[in-house]
Structures are given as C-alpha cells and as structure tokens.
C-alpha cells in the first residue's frame, strides 16, 4: 500500500502528512483521521522486516504466478503489476526522476533505483518509511532513493520535477481527490505520466462482499471502494486518462490464497485467463466488473485538465 521518498534537492524538507486523508483546508477532523490512519498502518508495518532487494529477486517475486518458472511462486497480482510497469517504462528508467506515491515499505522504489532511476518515495506511515530507508541501505541504493513521511496534498518538490509517478493500491484512501491530483500534476513534468495499480471499481457485487469483510478486519485503516467517478475526479488535473481493467473470471485467484500455486489451481486459473480474453473481447461492457484496474494519467501541458480525454482498454 504505502512505499517511500524525500524532498527534492533544493526543495524544503517533506512535510508531515500522509496518504491524503486531509481535506484541502486541512480541517482538524480530517487531520485527526489522517493521524489515526497513519497509526493503523504503523501497526501493520511493524510486522514487516527490513529486506535486501535485488533486481533479480524483485522481478522473480512480482512475476505473474501463472507464468513463473517451476520452483518460483511468483505474484498473485503479477499480471496487472507487470502491465503497470510497462506503462511506466520500466526498461527506460535510467536517469529519470520517479516518485513512488504512497510507497509503503519501499520495495518498488528500490527496484526502480536498481534500474537506474533517481527515486523519491513518500508515505504517511512513519514505520513504513523507516523500513524503506533501512531496506534501501541493505540493497545498496541509499544514494539514489530517498524516503520521507509526507502528505500527498503538500508535496515538497518543485513544479514539473518528476518524469513519472507510480502508485500501488492507495487511491482508495485519498480523501480529497481534486486537491491530491492537483498537487501530483504540479510536480509531474509536461509529457509525464502517473500510473496507478488499484483494486477493482465498485461495480461487482461479489467482490463487494469480499471487500466488506476485509474492511471490517482493518476498519481503522480507513478507505472505501473506488468508482469511475473517483477516477474521473482525480483525472481532472491531467490531460488524458486511460483505464485498463483486469481479471473477470481470473479474479477468482483471490479465493484460492496460497492454494493458487498448486497444480490443479493453476490449471483452472489458466482456463480462466483464456476465457477472460475471449469474453471481454466479445462483450467489452463486462470490463466494469473486473477485479483489478490499472489507470494511466498523462499531463500534456499547462491547463491540462480543461480537456480531459477518457478511454478504456484491455
């Protein structure tokens, strides 16, 4: 959820804040909510450990489990995560400035740095940022990746600073979409893009039952189901927005848990993947019921939000 980055050279230090749980005016009640959520995520990240990340270990860990070689478990969500990295241009990161937005324990940030990028990661959770900083040291990239506790509505970077932004599973806890989006668009260079890899939109009643149960277990962390209107509101600060839905039948992988890596489960899920390709190609209206979504926002110039273009694909 949350990953890590610090203030840009020449910018003032990143200000305390967080995952976007303050309103534009910084109302006290919203700041209390932000502080409570930060403490909740601190508790979550206390169960995490400092980890040495290598390019090879990260790529093996995030490779889609259905395509992973024998003996490698892979990642349950590796198909959409891999696609998000393609949009980000992960093979062309050398020398680029990347913001890992709500960076959590910083493993994606560290991976981008290992690919040659200059990376800043920001997160609301102090515990996540502590782990991210120590992991960067262990991974040998402390000089090229920086982490800071920061409010996504008050980013301490110059305008037009970053070439690209990456975010995984965090939009659902942003309280003020217009304010957070304006700030993100401000620090993104013209021609740059922000890529979000997020939970499904709230159109599938089966997935809503599962999510409601999960929210009850982690109620103190906050958040809500994203809808297309939320993505549009966030996109108003940008020129273009493209939505890529993933996993119709294949979203059933979430119900298997660890058993998804067994032979019979993989066989079933490969059939689901083939069925998804055929069904969504023939009946594209079903894409709204998919289990995951990758969203690409592009900033093409000043005043970009005045002509927002929205398209759907995948």
Secondary structure as a PSIPRED ss2 file (coil, helix, strand):
# PSIPRED VFORMAT (PSIPRED V4.0)

   1 X C   1.000  0.000  0.000
   2 X C   1.000  0.000  0.000
   3 X C   1.000  0.000  0.000
   4 X C   1.000  0.000  0.000
   5 X C   1.000  0.000  0.000
   6 X C   1.000  0.000  0.000
   7 X C   1.000  0.000  0.000
   8 X C   1.000  0.000  0.000
   9 X C   1.000  0.000  0.000
  10 X C   1.000  0.000  0.000
  11 X C   1.000  0.000  0.000
  12 X C   1.000  0.000  0.000
  13 X C   1.000  0.000  0.000
  14 X C   1.000  0.000  0.000
  15 X C   1.000  0.000  0.000
  16 X C   1.000  0.000  0.000
  17 X C   1.000  0.000  0.000
  18 X C   1.000  0.000  0.000
  19 X C   1.000  0.000  0.000
  20 X C   1.000  0.000  0.000
  21 X C   1.000  0.000  0.000
  22 X C   1.000  0.000  0.000
  23 X C   1.000  0.000  0.000
  24 X C   1.000  0.000  0.000
  25 X C   1.000  0.000  0.000
  26 X C   1.000  0.000  0.000
  27 X C   1.000  0.000  0.000
  28 X H   0.000  1.000  0.000
  29 X H   0.000  1.000  0.000
  30 X H   0.000  1.000  0.000
  31 X H   0.000  1.000  0.000
  32 X H   0.000  1.000  0.000
  33 X H   0.000  1.000  0.000
  34 X H   0.000  1.000  0.000
  35 X H   0.000  1.000  0.000
  36 X H   0.000  1.000  0.000
  37 X H   0.000  1.000  0.000
  38 X H   0.000  1.000  0.000
  39 X H   0.000  1.000  0.000
  40 X H   0.000  1.000  0.000
  41 X H   0.000  1.000  0.000
  42 X H   0.000  1.000  0.000
  43 X H   0.000  1.000  0.000
  44 X H   0.000  1.000  0.000
  45 X H   0.000  1.000  0.000
  46 X C   1.000  0.000  0.000
  47 X C   1.000  0.000  0.000
  48 X C   1.000  0.000  0.000
  49 X C   1.000  0.000  0.000
  50 X C   1.000  0.000  0.000
  51 X C   1.000  0.000  0.000
  52 X C   1.000  0.000  0.000
  53 X C   1.000  0.000  0.000
  54 X C   1.000  0.000  0.000
  55 X H   0.000  1.000  0.000
  56 X H   0.000  1.000  0.000
  57 X H   0.000  1.000  0.000
  58 X H   0.000  1.000  0.000
  59 X H   0.000  1.000  0.000
  60 X H   0.000  1.000  0.000
  61 X H   0.000  1.000  0.000
  62 X H   0.000  1.000  0.000
  63 X C   1.000  0.000  0.000
  64 X E   0.000  0.000  1.000
  65 X C   1.000  0.000  0.000
  66 X C   1.000  0.000  0.000
  67 X C   1.000  0.000  0.000
  68 X C   1.000  0.000  0.000
  69 X C   1.000  0.000  0.000
  70 X C   1.000  0.000  0.000
  71 X C   1.000  0.000  0.000
  72 X C   1.000  0.000  0.000
  73 X C   1.000  0.000  0.000
  74 X C   1.000  0.000  0.000
  75 X E   0.000  0.000  1.000
  76 X C   1.000  0.000  0.000
  77 X C   1.000  0.000  0.000
  78 X H   0.000  1.000  0.000
  79 X H   0.000  1.000  0.000
  80 X H   0.000  1.000  0.000
  81 X H   0.000  1.000  0.000
  82 X H   0.000  1.000  0.000
  83 X H   0.000  1.000  0.000
  84 X H   0.000  1.000  0.000
  85 X H   0.000  1.000  0.000
  86 X H   0.000  1.000  0.000
  87 X H   0.000  1.000  0.000
  88 X H   0.000  1.000  0.000
  89 X C   1.000  0.000  0.000
  90 X H   0.000  1.000  0.000
  91 X H   0.000  1.000  0.000
  92 X H   0.000  1.000  0.000
  93 X C   1.000  0.000  0.000
  94 X C   1.000  0.000  0.000
  95 X C   1.000  0.000  0.000
  96 X C   1.000  0.000  0.000
  97 X E   0.000  0.000  1.000
  98 X E   0.000  0.000  1.000
  99 X E   0.000  0.000  1.000
 100 X E   0.000  0.000  1.000
 101 X E   0.000  0.000  1.000
 102 X C   1.000  0.000  0.000
 103 X C   1.000  0.000  0.000
 104 X C   1.000  0.000  0.000
 105 X C   1.000  0.000  0.000
 106 X C   1.000  0.000  0.000
 107 X H   0.000  1.000  0.000
 108 X H   0.000  1.000  0.000
 109 X H   0.000  1.000  0.000
 110 X H   0.000  1.000  0.000
 111 X H   0.000  1.000  0.000
 112 X H   0.000  1.000  0.000
 113 X H   0.000  1.000  0.000
 114 X H   0.000  1.000  0.000
 115 X C   1.000  0.000  0.000
 116 X C   1.000  0.000  0.000
 117 X C   1.000  0.000  0.000
 118 X E   0.000  0.000  1.000
 119 X E   0.000  0.000  1.000
 120 X E   0.000  0.000  1.000
 121 X E   0.000  0.000  1.000
 122 X E   0.000  0.000  1.000
 123 X E   0.000  0.000  1.000
 124 X C   1.000  0.000  0.000
 125 X C   1.000  0.000  0.000
 126 X H   0.000  1.000  0.000
 127 X H   0.000  1.000  0.000
 128 X H   0.000  1.000  0.000
 129 X H   0.000  1.000  0.000
 130 X H   0.000  1.000  0.000
 131 X H   0.000  1.000  0.000
 132 X H   0.000  1.000  0.000
 133 X H   0.000  1.000  0.000
 134 X H   0.000  1.000  0.000
 135 X H   0.000  1.000  0.000
 136 X H   0.000  1.000  0.000
 137 X H   0.000  1.000  0.000
 138 X H   0.000  1.000  0.000
 139 X C   1.000  0.000  0.000
 140 X C   1.000  0.000  0.000
 141 X C   1.000  0.000  0.000
 142 X C   1.000  0.000  0.000
 143 X C   1.000  0.000  0.000
 144 X C   1.000  0.000  0.000
 145 X E   0.000  0.000  1.000
 146 X E   0.000  0.000  1.000
 147 X E   0.000  0.000  1.000
 148 X E   0.000  0.000  1.000
 149 X E   0.000  0.000  1.000
 150 X C   1.000  0.000  0.000
 151 X C   1.000  0.000  0.000
 152 X C   1.000  0.000  0.000
 153 X C   1.000  0.000  0.000
 154 X C   1.000  0.000  0.000
 155 X C   1.000  0.000  0.000
 156 X C   1.000  0.000  0.000
 157 X C   1.000  0.000  0.000
 158 X C   1.000  0.000  0.000
 159 X C   1.000  0.000  0.000
 160 X C   1.000  0.000  0.000
 161 X C   1.000  0.000  0.000
 162 X E   0.000  0.000  1.000
 163 X E   0.000  0.000  1.000
 164 X E   0.000  0.000  1.000
 165 X E   0.000  0.000  1.000
 166 X E   0.000  0.000  1.000
 167 X E   0.000  0.000  1.000
 168 X E   0.000  0.000  1.000
 169 X C   1.000  0.000  0.000
 170 X C   1.000  0.000  0.000
 171 X H   0.000  1.000  0.000
 172 X H   0.000  1.000  0.000
 173 X H   0.000  1.000  0.000
 174 X C   1.000  0.000  0.000
 175 X C   1.000  0.000  0.000
 176 X C   1.000  0.000  0.000
 177 X H   0.000  1.000  0.000
 178 X H   0.000  1.000  0.000
 179 X H   0.000  1.000  0.000
 180 X H   0.000  1.000  0.000
 181 X H   0.000  1.000  0.000
 182 X H   0.000  1.000  0.000
 183 X H   0.000  1.000  0.000
 184 X H   0.000  1.000  0.000
 185 X H   0.000  1.000  0.000
 186 X H   0.000  1.000  0.000
 187 X H   0.000  1.000  0.000
 188 X E   0.000  0.000  1.000
 189 X E   0.000  0.000  1.000
 190 X E   0.000  0.000  1.000
 191 X E   0.000  0.000  1.000
 192 X E   0.000  0.000  1.000
 193 X E   0.000  0.000  1.000
 194 X E   0.000  0.000  1.000
 195 X E   0.000  0.000  1.000
 196 X E   0.000  0.000  1.000
 197 X E   0.000  0.000  1.000
 198 X E   0.000  0.000  1.000
 199 X E   0.000  0.000  1.000
 200 X C   1.000  0.000  0.000
 201 X C   1.000  0.000  0.000
 202 X C   1.000  0.000  0.000
 203 X C   1.000  0.000  0.000
 204 X C   1.000  0.000  0.000
 205 X H   0.000  1.000  0.000
 206 X H   0.000  1.000  0.000
 207 X H   0.000  1.000  0.000
 208 X H   0.000  1.000  0.000
 209 X H   0.000  1.000  0.000
 210 X H   0.000  1.000  0.000
 211 X H   0.000  1.000  0.000
 212 X H   0.000  1.000  0.000
 213 X H   0.000  1.000  0.000
 214 X H   0.000  1.000  0.000
 215 X H   0.000  1.000  0.000
 216 X H   0.000  1.000  0.000
 217 X H   0.000  1.000  0.000
 218 X C   1.000  0.000  0.000
 219 X H   0.000  1.000  0.000
 220 X H   0.000  1.000  0.000
 221 X H   0.000  1.000  0.000
 222 X C   1.000  0.000  0.000
 223 X C   1.000  0.000  0.000
 224 X C   1.000  0.000  0.000
 225 X C   1.000  0.000  0.000
 226 X C   1.000  0.000  0.000
 227 X C   1.000  0.000  0.000
 228 X H   0.000  1.000  0.000
 229 X H   0.000  1.000  0.000
 230 X H   0.000  1.000  0.000
 231 X H   0.000  1.000  0.000
 232 X H   0.000  1.000  0.000
 233 X H   0.000  1.000  0.000
 234 X H   0.000  1.000  0.000
 235 X H   0.000  1.000  0.000
 236 X C   1.000  0.000  0.000
 237 X C   1.000  0.000  0.000
 238 X C   1.000  0.000  0.000
 239 X C   1.000  0.000  0.000
 240 X E   0.000  0.000  1.000
 241 X E   0.000  0.000  1.000
 242 X E   0.000  0.000  1.000
 243 X E   0.000  0.000  1.000
 244 X E   0.000  0.000  1.000
 245 X E   0.000  0.000  1.000
 246 X E   0.000  0.000  1.000
 247 X C   1.000  0.000  0.000
 248 X C   1.000  0.000  0.000
 249 X H   0.000  1.000  0.000
 250 X H   0.000  1.000  0.000
 251 X H   0.000  1.000  0.000
 252 X H   0.000  1.000  0.000
 253 X H   0.000  1.000  0.000
 254 X H   0.000  1.000  0.000
 255 X H   0.000  1.000  0.000
 256 X H   0.000  1.000  0.000
 257 X H   0.000  1.000  0.000
 258 X H   0.000  1.000  0.000
 259 X H   0.000  1.000  0.000
 260 X H   0.000  1.000  0.000
 261 X H   0.000  1.000  0.000
 262 X C   1.000  0.000  0.000
 263 X H   0.000  1.000  0.000
 264 X H   0.000  1.000  0.000
 265 X H   0.000  1.000  0.000
 266 X H   0.000  1.000  0.000
 267 X H   0.000  1.000  0.000
 268 X H   0.000  1.000  0.000
 269 X H   0.000  1.000  0.000
 270 X H   0.000  1.000  0.000
 271 X H   0.000  1.000  0.000
 272 X H   0.000  1.000  0.000
 273 X H   0.000  1.000  0.000
 274 X H   0.000  1.000  0.000
 275 X H   0.000  1.000  0.000
 276 X H   0.000  1.000  0.000
 277 X H   0.000  1.000  0.000
 278 X H   0.000  1.000  0.000
 279 X H   0.000  1.000  0.000
 280 X H   0.000  1.000  0.000
 281 X H   0.000  1.000  0.000
 282 X H   0.000  1.000  0.000
 283 X C   1.000  0.000  0.000
 284 X H   0.000  1.000  0.000
 285 X H   0.000  1.000  0.000
 286 X H   0.000  1.000  0.000
 287 X H   0.000  1.000  0.000
 288 X H   0.000  1.000  0.000
 289 X H   0.000  1.000  0.000
 290 X C   1.000  0.000  0.000
 291 X C   1.000  0.000  0.000
 292 X E   0.000  0.000  1.000
 293 X E   0.000  0.000  1.000
 294 X E   0.000  0.000  1.000
 295 X E   0.000  0.000  1.000
 296 X E   0.000  0.000  1.000
 297 X E   0.000  0.000  1.000
 298 X E   0.000  0.000  1.000
 299 X C   1.000  0.000  0.000
 300 X C   1.000  0.000  0.000
 301 X C   1.000  0.000  0.000
 302 X C   1.000  0.000  0.000
 303 X C   1.000  0.000  0.000
 304 X H   0.000  1.000  0.000
 305 X H   0.000  1.000  0.000
 306 X H   0.000  1.000  0.000
 307 X H   0.000  1.000  0.000
 308 X C   1.000  0.000  0.000
 309 X E   0.000  0.000  1.000
 310 X E   0.000  0.000  1.000
 311 X E   0.000  0.000  1.000
 312 X E   0.000  0.000  1.000
 313 X E   0.000  0.000  1.000
 314 X C   1.000  0.000  0.000
